[in-house]
Each structure stands twice: as C-alpha cells, then as structure tokens.
Amino acid sequence: MSIVKTEFGKSQNGESVYLYTVTNENGTIMKMTNYGAILQSVIVKDKNGNMTDVVLGCDNVEEYYDNGPSLGAVVGRNANRIGGAKVVINGITYELAKNDNGKNNLHSGPDLFQNRVWDAEEFAQDGQGVEFTLVSPEMDQGYPGNFSVSVKYTLTDDDAVMITYNATSDADTIANMTNHSYFNLEGHDAGSVLDNEVYINSDAFTLTDSELIPTGELCDVTGTPMDFREMKKLGRDIDASYEPLILAGGYDHNYVLKNEGDNELVAKLHSEKTGITMEVYTDLPGIQLYTGNFLGGDKKGKGGHYYKKRDGVCFESQYFPDANNHENFASTILKAGEVYNTTTVYKFVTE
C-alpha cells in the first residue's frame, strides 16, 4: 500500500491544490484532490487484467473550476433539493439561494463545497487514504452554526473505497452530505452507461412533483420501471412512458433503502463487458440513482474526453431530499454539539 502526493494546480484564489494517489497491494488505485475533496479516479482491473478507470473526472484543477455536474464532488451542507429554498430550524426560517429552477435550492449552491480548498492529512490505518477537513462558518450557504466537517477516503486491501463523514456544529443546523461520483464500469470514457446493470434493495422511491421536489408520498416500485430489486440494465426501462421518468429525463430519484441503519449492501452496479461489479454499502436511509441526464457533452474530462448525457451513473447515499419539509422523512437537523457520522462504501469485485 502506498500514497503519493503530487501538484494538481492552483485554485481560483491561488491556493496550492494536490492530487493524492493511493495504491493497494492488488494494484487498485484511488485518486483524490483537496480541491472540493473530489474523488478523481478509481482504477481497477477488469476480467482481462486491463486497468480501467471507472470514475468520471478531470485531469487538472482548472477543469474542475466549472464543475456544473459535480463530478466526484463532496456535496454539503445539504445534498439534493430543498423545496422553496428555505429551511425552518427552531421556528426560525432560513432563506437559501434559489439555484434550481429559480425556486428551489440544489446541493446548497451556488457557493458549493466542491469549489473550496480543503485541508488534507494522509493516514494509514485499516487501509490507507486521506482525511479532508473544512470549516463552514456561521450562515455559510444560509445555514446557522459554525460547521466543522471531515471527509475520510480509505482504500482497503479488498478493493473498497470507504467514505466516512463526520461533522459538528455549535448551533442547530442541517447536515446531509453525499459524494457525487459518476461511475461507468466500462470505463470513464466508454460513452453510455446504459448497458451497466443495477440492483437496488428498495421497495419504494420518494415521489416528486414536476420540479423534482418530493411530495412526501412513498411510491411502491412494484410493476413500474423503477423496480431494481433484480439486476437489470439501466437502459432497459429508462425511456418508458412513466411520468416520474419523463419529468426527470431519466433516473434521478431517491430510493427508500431497506437497511436498518447498519452499513449494509444496498445496491450493485455491474458490467458484463469488463466483469467489474461495484457493491454499495451505506448506513443512510436513501440513495439517489442519477443517470447523468444533464451531462451535455460540453464537460471536458480526463484524456480530453467530453462527457455526454447518460455517460455515468451516481449512487448518492443520503437522507431523503427536502427532508426538512416532510415530517414522515428522517430529520436532517444536526443538534448543536452532536456528531454527524455516516459511512458509504463502494467495493469493487472483478470476476
């Protein structure tokens, strides 16, 4: 197991940015940068022994400046959408930026964590990796509380990328973080991800309105194109005449997971072509399946490749979107002095 730190460029403010490359005994490689705590690459062997980079990303920090798709980014304080761009905490209404359809808030933007330089510290314990830390000050992004957060990426000897989030605040606030990596197990530059197969351990998804804001209703997947309880190709039903798919332009939906708050297997992604399977484990109640519907072909990626619509798929572990506006959803409020702690694992197996 080894870790190498190299220069990756300068931030918009002239701060030094680095790329950290971790390699385990199997030759599996994980690369991250302290710019946005972004997961830049995961490189694994396919069934023919070829090294395959399965994460969409960029070759230098300058290409991450304009990262509208949030390639590989850590998203916080709140991932996904908040209807009406406002939250109520302890009876006080906090106004957020309306960066989604001019009405709602998406990923706590536009002042995103992905455009900030994080502190970084390498470690070697139960694997090897880097812990990134950031302090989000009082009223940053519109939220109360000084919010101190760490995101730890660990590469294990059994080819798992483990992402552990920890956060505290000195005032009640919102905490709901995720990683926004796009995966394609045929390779980051392979084009369409629709031949990749998916399994999700979920009986229901959170129904949304035309602006992709949850209505509060949990919709049974049985008999619908949303059912991934048996492995199927992403492309099989993605263009079905089914209103939730039509409104989202493909899959962009939060699945209600059947885990019990433990770090359980909740989803799989598989490529028959490469023989690579990615297993997803999390302790969170939901996961957003997103098929890159807004990748427009104008985002330059690694090796000069331009990422097009549906070239990658995200598995964004999370509390449910707009949770603060629905009493039947698990709360995203982090109480002052309490610890937000959650782990998501992407484990790679090749057969």
N, C-alpha and C positions, 0 to 999 in steps of 0.2 A: 504494500500500500504506500502510495506516495502522493505528495501535493506540491504543485509548482505555482508560484505567483509571478505573473507577467504583466507588463504595462498594456493597458487597453485603450488609452487615450485620455482626454480631458473632458470634464463636464462643461456645461454651458457657462458655469462660473469659474472655470479654470482649475477646478479641483482634480487631483490625480485619481484616475479610475484604473482598477486592476481586474484581471481575469484570473480565477483560481481553478486549476485543473487537478482533479483528484482521480487517481487510477488505482483500482484494486488488483488483487492477485489474479483475477480472471481476465484482466485486460479491459474491463468495463471502465468507461470514463464519464465523469460528471464535471461540467464546467459551469461556473457561476461568476457573476460580476457584482462588485459593491455598488454599481450604478443600478438603483432600483431593486437590489437584492434579486436580480434576474437569473433564472436558470437558463443558461445559454445553449447548452448541449447535453445530451445523454447519448453515448456511443456504445452500442452493444454488438456482439457477434450474431449474425444470422445463422440459419441452418447450414449454410455452406462455408461458414467461417469468415465471411466478409464483415468488416466493421461498418455498422450502419448507424448514422446519426438520426435519431427518431424524434427530435425536438426542433420545431421551427424557431429561428433566431437570426441574429445579425453578427457580422464579422468584426465590428468595432463599435465603440460607444456612440460615435456620431450618428450612426444609423439607428440607434435607439432613441435619439432626441425626439423624433416624431414617431412615437410608437402607439398610434391610434388603436391597433388591435391588442395592445398589452401583451406582446409576445413574451412569454416566460416570466411575467412580472408578478411580484407580490402586490396584492391589492388590499388596501385598508384605508381608513379605519373600517369602513364597511364595504364589503363586496356586493356586487349586483345592484339592483334598483331599489330606490325608496320613492314611493308614490308621493307626488306633491312637493318633493324636495324639502321635507321638513320632518323633524322628529320631536316628540314630546317626552321629556325626562323630568320626573318630579314636578309635573304640572307646568313646566316651562317649555315653550315652543322654540326650537332652534331651526333657523332657516338655513338651507343648504343651497349650493349652486344648482341651477336648473340646466344641466348639461345633457339632458336626454329628452329629445322632442320638445325642448323649451318648457317642459312642465315638471319633469322628474329628475332625480339625481341618480347617476350611474357610477359605481365604483369610487364614490366620494370625490369625483372630479370637479373641476379640471385640475386642481393642484394635487396631482397624484403622487403617491409614494414611489411610483416607478421612475419618476424624474428627479429623485434625490440621491445624493451620495450617502451611503450608509457606512458606519464604522464596521470593521471586519476583524475577526480573530480566528485563526486556524486552531483546530483541535484534533486530537487522536484518542478517542475513547468510544468503544463499541462501534468501530468503524472510523472513518476519518472525514473531515469536512471543514466547513466554515460557518461561524455564527455571525450574522449581521445584526447590528443594533441601530436604533433610531429613536430620537425623542421628538414627538409631535406635540408642540406647545398648546397651551390653553387657547381654545377657539380656532385652532388649526382646522381647516376644512369646514368650519362652522360648528364643531363639536366641543363640548366643555371638557375640562380636565387636561392636565399635563399627562400625556400618554406615552409611556416608555415601552418599547416593543423590541423583541428579538425574534429572529427567524434563523433557525439552525438547519442547515443542509448536511445530511450524513450519507455517505456511500458505504454500504456494508459489504462484507465478503460474499454474501449470497445475492449480490446484484440488485439491492433495493436502494432507492433514493428516498430517504426519510426526511420529511419536512416538519419541524416542530416549531410551533408558535407560542410565545409567552408574552404577556402584556400586563401592565398595571396602570392605574390612573389615580390621581389624587382627588378626583370628583367623579360622580356617576357619569358614565358616557356610553357610547356604542362601541362594541368590539365584535367584528365578524370578518375575519381575514381569509384570504384564499390565495392559491397560486394559479396563474392564468396561462400555463404552458399549453401549447398546441402540439399534439402528438400525431405522428404518422408512422406506423411500424414498417412501412415500405421504404422509409427514408424521408427526411425533411424536404427534399427536392423531388419527390416522386410524383408530385401532382395530386390528383384527387385522393381523398382518404376514404371514399365511399365503398371500396372493396374490403376495408378493415371490418372485422366482426366485433360486435359489442354484446356484453351481458351486463345487466344491472339488477341487483337484488332489491326490487321495488315493486309494490302493487299499485302505486298511485303517484301522481305528479300534482304540483300546485297549479291549478287552472289560472290563466291570466286574461286580462282584457286586451283590447287592441293595441295598447301601449306596453304590453308585456309586464303589467303590474298585477300581482296576484289578487284574485277576488276573495280569497280566503277559503275557497272550496278545494277539497282534495278529490281529484278525478281518478277513478279506477282505470287502470291501463287495459283491463281485460277486453279483448275484441277490438282494440284500437291499434294504430300504427306506433303507439308509444310503448308498447309492450316489448321489453328486452329481457324477460325472465328466462328465455332460451336464446343462445347465441344466434345473431343474425347480422347480415351485412348492413352497414349504415345506410347504404343506398337503396335497400330493398323497398322501404316504405316512405322515404324522406319526401317524395313529391306526391304523396297520396292526397286525395281531396278530403282533407280533415282540417277543420278550422284552426286548431292550435298550431299545426304545421304551416298552414297558409299565412297566418298572422306573423309568425316568427321567421318565415322564409327558410324553414328547415327546423332542425332540432336546436332549441335554445330554451330549455325547460328544466326546472328544478324537480328532481325525483326525491320522493319520501323514502328514505332508506329504512331497512328492517333491522339495522343493528341496535344494540342495547346500550349504546354509549361506550362500548369497548372498541378497540382497534380491530374491526372485523373486515373480512373480504366483502366488498360491496359492489365491485364492478370488474370487468375484464375487457381488454382490447386485444385482438388477435389478427395477425396477418398470415394467411395461408402461404403467400409468396415467399416471405422471409422466415417463417416458422417462429417468429417472435410473439410472445404473449406478454402483456403488461397487466399485472394484477393491482387493483386499487384497494387500499385499506384506509379506513378513517374511523374516528370516534364521533364524527359530527352527524347531525340528523338528515342532511340533504346533500345532493350533489347536482350541479348544473351540467347537463350534457349540452355542449355547444359545438356545432359543426362548421364554425368559421364562415357563417353566412355573409358576413360583412367584409371578408378579405376581398379586396377589389382588384388585385393584380398590380397595384401600384406600390406595394411594400417590398423593398429590396431586402432580400435575406442573404443567408450565408452562400458564399460562392457565386454571388451575383444573381441568384435565383429570385424570381418575383413570385410571391405567394398569392394565389388566386382563391376565389370562392370555394370553400369546402376542401381545401388542401390539408387541413388539420382538424383535430377534434380535441376539445377541452373536457376535463373531468374536474370541475371546480367544487371541491368539498366546502360546505358552508352551512350556516343556519339559513333558514328559508328567506328568500327575498322579501323585502318590505315587512319583515317580522314585527317591527315596532308598531305597525298599524293593524295587527291581527292578534287578538287575544288567544286564539287557538294555535298560534305558532310559538315555538320555544323562543324565549326572550333573548335579544342581543344586547341587553343592558349589562355593562360591567360595573359593579358597585365599587365605589372608592375603596382602595386598599385590598380588594380581592384580586385574584390572579386568573387571567385568561390563559388557558393552556389547552392546546389541541395538537394532534399529530395526524398527518396523512402520509401514506407510503405508496410509492409507485415501484413495484417489484417486477423485474424482467426475467423471463424464463424462455429459453430457446430449445425447441425440440425438432 
